[in-house]
């Protein structure tokens, strides 16, 4: 026996789920497990070890396979979930490429009891390293197997922990009528009920693990494929398949029982001073010479429990109720006879797939075992070979993209490597745009302005997915551009108040044509006009344009820059004073020969809020703070102008900034 042959994986081993890219493997096929073809399946199972049989093309097995396409030792085979990337652990029990046959165990992470389960098999990768691993398929952590005996080797013995099998007898393995893996364990004792320790059996030994899964508070399942060559004869004769204990105090046992000279039973039971067992009566001639899957489940606790017997995947007999406490002891496990009982009570026949589990396997699990492991099973079907595809890559030619409201866009076509089955996007594209789920092309006419946002486009095929973040903005052209003051009159050497625009929609930039009067400037981002004019300029129109990627809006702005006459060179400027008195402002005018005087108060945007003509010779004028609209003006900074005509006929203008603080 081999460590990965007869006794597999009595290890506390956790299986990690990994994902791999098999696009460089030459072939794959889908494998479907159909519960509808296995009557009696009612429950889903997890971490189920599924047997797959492969045969040469044209062979009788459902898994017809061309072994010449894989490595001679099967090192390149791999198994995944239906997504093609989630690895499934597996164990090769037999790989005989010369004769075109193989038996492989695959741990299916989730096996449905109501719908088809699909997995994949990959092959065709020269130089691939072997990853077959029995302890990842059968182990005490994920599916609670304590020992699994494949009997897949032809000679020799094996050791493993914690049970230590020791062969007794001369006959070991046989190949005749092997059900799984090419070999069976042959128990060909010369007598079925008496004999010495030289008869054929396997002593599995004892260890501390016995009390870890065979004690009064734990559950147990014992089972095997059984081919009985000769049933025990005579009342009280037994053919022991698996037993735990010493002598008649077997504690747990799975056996054939001859209660009378004519009645034979399959039996699952325990002995704890009282014999509790579940029997199923059979006819010797009908049972001998045929394979049967016999399983006993022991749901035991400190106060009793239940024993259930299964034959070929179906519960048989009447489940036995254990009505008293069961206390196990540390004893040897033995196949082929009762423990150390010198009378032997040997089993005569062959065993396949003998298993000890530290839990009660449910009825659906046991039914799956029978239906998928029996000869000519129909639950597992193999699809046709296909070539795998690689995970796609995805890039868009325009990213980010800015579109104009109500204008058809130029198709944004993706650049993709590898095949793609479908495209999806999340969240939904802006209203009016659509994604072609087959080609990935984005097209349409956007009908709603949309701020810049990211849209995740995903391309997928059977090997995986590729995702790209696509930035999209839908802009409406700006509109309704206006300025706070228009027209405006400025004075050389006097800083103007900021003339700010208002506009509907977003604006990327402002421009003006022709250039503004010398000393004035346009902020290209905000559109504000500011500065101090330095050159008199006749009234002219200046076209201000606000633009974004969707379009433009314009306005004609009228600007005049007047010259200052004599303000800085004469006493006129210094003699023009203004002060706030209560809610009013007092203006003191220069004593000079000026005619046609007018006092005007303007806000910082150049809008006149109050104006009054002044008769010649008047040197004091009061403003009560009431604007031309009849409302009191708000505190703040204002511009005061005095205009008139001098003796020589020159225009005179004097300006002052005042702070109105009533």
Phi, psi and omega in degrees: 000152179248156179302320178262016178250278185287312182244117187245125157056065169264069188231144170279094191230127176259139183260124179271135176275124180236165179235139184225161177255115182253024181293340179270356171284146187282333188212156170209163174215151176269142180241126184249130176251118190248111181290340181294336180272359179239084182306136179105355177283125181232340187236151172283151179235152176240148178055045183272128177278109185260132176274129174242126176255131176245140178226167178295156177307133181088357179289174184280342183286158180290338184261058179302128189216138177269099185294340180291344181275350181245169176295152186300330180260004179074014183298336186268000179283146178217156179229141179224169168292180185297341181286349178081002182230336181279111185293143173244129178296150179210162176225128174274112174279319178215136173221102184241084184291331180297320181260001174068050177210147181206149175231122185228136176256127181239130177274112180271120186298323181216119183243114184286145175263358184231347181219164179296142171250132183242132172233176180233148172240127177249150174201170178093059178219098183300136176080006180295142179277148179291137175233014176300135187205101182297325183290345175271345178266313178245113178204163186283349183271308187271319181235009167065031173277133179261331176202138177226126183247108178277333184055043188264359179252167190259334181214171172087179181230174185218156171231149176200172184242141006268346178273138184242097183287135176231121180286140172234131181112174186263329182269138186240281186239157178222160178249350183296128175055031179299136183272319184222134170081358174091346181221157173230162173267123186260116175253095188244054179300149181289337177220149184266349186232346178224168178144182180247182182289359175278350176292168188275121172199171178236117177270114184277351179080180180231155177201176180297342179294336179306310182286351178279336179220002178234051180242184189292341183250010182243161179256158186215148169228129174242138180195162178190157164278129190232129175238103183272121176275322180217125176280151176299145181243151179092142181301135180082011179271141182233148169243100190278128179266301176222135179213157180226117179147188181235125179066217181289339178281070189285337180068289173245142175204151171230124191199174163260145183231132176250096184283327178228183181290346184235344186258127178239146184224147158278137187222132167241130184196181173224160173230122177217054186089330175232138183274107174257127183202158176244115184251148173227117185286136180226166175258129185307311186293332181279328185271322182293144177079016178222150176278136174223145178261109185248126183225137172240132176247139186235099178266093189243149173214188187294341182251359180147225179148199183220139175246128179238136180249134178241138174233120180053045173082004183235135176294132183231167181066191178253120180308134184271133178266122178269115191259359180227165183299144178244128180235115181274156174238164179282102180228168179287147167267138185223140171248131175101352178192166172287133175357242183260015181297122185291340177281351171082293187054059188280153174268138177244111179155202184240150175236144172228146172047055174283133187224144172236122181239144180269036175202169175272109175289136185281172186298323180293320178301311182295324177294318176302316180305308183296313187290329182268341183259343182294159176297142178058041177297157181234000183285331186251122179237150185248129176281177181285155180291141179225163176267130181290157178244152180276164175294131183287163169241155191216128175218141174258142184294327179242109181200114003283165182240135176241122184243158181261134179305135175062023177235128181300134182274159169283131183310130176262106188258132181282152170256118188235139168251138183087167180280151179230131178275325182199157174241143173223162179221145178211129357287185179299145179295161176307149184306130180101343178257152181217154177251125175285117187291345180264316184262340183081003182288136175257129184211177176123188179234112182290137184242000181224127176302138184221126176295159181303131179213163180259137180236123184272110177262129183240128172254135183223147168221189185293341182270340182158202185225157171229139184229140176229143176268118184250120179273129181226134174232137174245115185253142165263145178299147176293157182207171173058047179283132176211166178239152181301322180235122178195114005281169179227148176237121181247165181240136178305132175084359180248125180295132181275157170285146180305126175260104189259145180269160164238145184205149177265130180094174181278149180230129176275325182199157174242144174223162179222145179211129357288185180297146179295161176308150184303131179101345177257152181216155178250123174287118187290344180265315184263341182081002181288136175258129183212176176124188179232112182293141183243353184224129176302138182220127177295157180305132179211164179258137180235123183272110176264133182239129172253134185221152164223186184294345182267342180161196185224163167220148186227162173211145176265119183252123181266125182229135173234138175239114180270152175281156175261124183254111171071010186291314185274342187263354184228175180281356181300316185296315184288336183274355177269109186238157176215138176215152181269131177230103184065233179268005184244165177237131178260128176251125175257123187263150179292146177275105183200173177271078178243132180244161177064035183288147173218130175261128179231140174248128182234151174279179187288353176262009176084010181270131180284124181254342178199144180208145180208135174283148183237128180289153181300134177094348178284130182245002179216130179226138178249140172241126185276009178081002179267128181282174180298339180275002179086004182250148177289136182282151180286150173303149178154192184267131181227159178250127180249132178240139170240123180242148176188188181234127180280179182299327182272006178085008178280145173286137180238133175223129176238134181238145174220144169266131179236153174253113181275110183230077182293000000 
